[in-house]
Amino acid sequence: MPFVAKEWSAVDAFFEGALLEEEPVLDDVLAKCAAAGLPEHQVSPPQAKFLYLLTKLRGARRVLEIGTLGGYSGIWFARAVPPDGEVVTIEVEPTFAELAAENFAAAGVADKIDLKVGDANDVLPSLLDGPPFDLVFVDADKKSNVAYLEWTLALTRPGAAIVLDNVARAGAVADPDSTDPSVLGTRAALDWIGRCPRLEATALQTVGTKGYDGFALALVRERRAEHDDAT
């Protein structure tokens, strides 16, 4: 018998109880986001812990997050970087960014976070003069995924990890006839990643309290030839 959403949520709840510590401050963050009417686009607690561990495993000192929402995942990234580390997170919606700033302060990580408000396509070029990033999490407007990835490649060092969220689209990503802009943006992004000689990547489907979706994980390679610039 195939699993349905009820079983997915039950398994996520079991994973949380077995592997994650109780975090009242994080529960409060999620509650505040819900009370403010934010879209339920934030990662689940097990997914957030996965991103935290990935950041630790990579030894990332600088993390770039495209799509802050209410700051839930940003808190996990800030906890994962070392004391002198930094998380740069970008949010286009000012009211979401205001709530995220409050949540960062409540979680005690505001000193590690540089919250930038604006369209990521406008903000990302301004980051070129700063140190390169070790890990990037792309979880924003799907129609702009390719543009985000192009900037991400310019902003990361070799060996950096790039996580692109929501790539399965409840299975719709496999439909070549889809006219959904988010599906089209996701398909274009995955095609771009697959053709980029500076990236080595895979993608996984996920299920849980967030439903049926998935993420792509890419590793930035050393620049090997001038033609890489044309990708």
Secondary structure, DSSP 4 states (H G I P E B T S, - for coil): ----HHHHHHHHHHHHHHHS---HHHHHHHHHHHHTT--S-SPPHHHHHHHHHHHHHHT-SEEEEE--TTSHHHHHHHHHS-TT-EEEEEES-HHHHHHHHHHHHHTT-GGGEEEEES-HHHHGGGGTTSPPEEEEEE-S-GGGHHHHHHHHHHHEEEEEEEEEE--SGGGGGG-TT---HHHHHHHHHHHHHHH-TTEEEEEEEEEETTEEEEEEEEEEPPP--GGGGG-
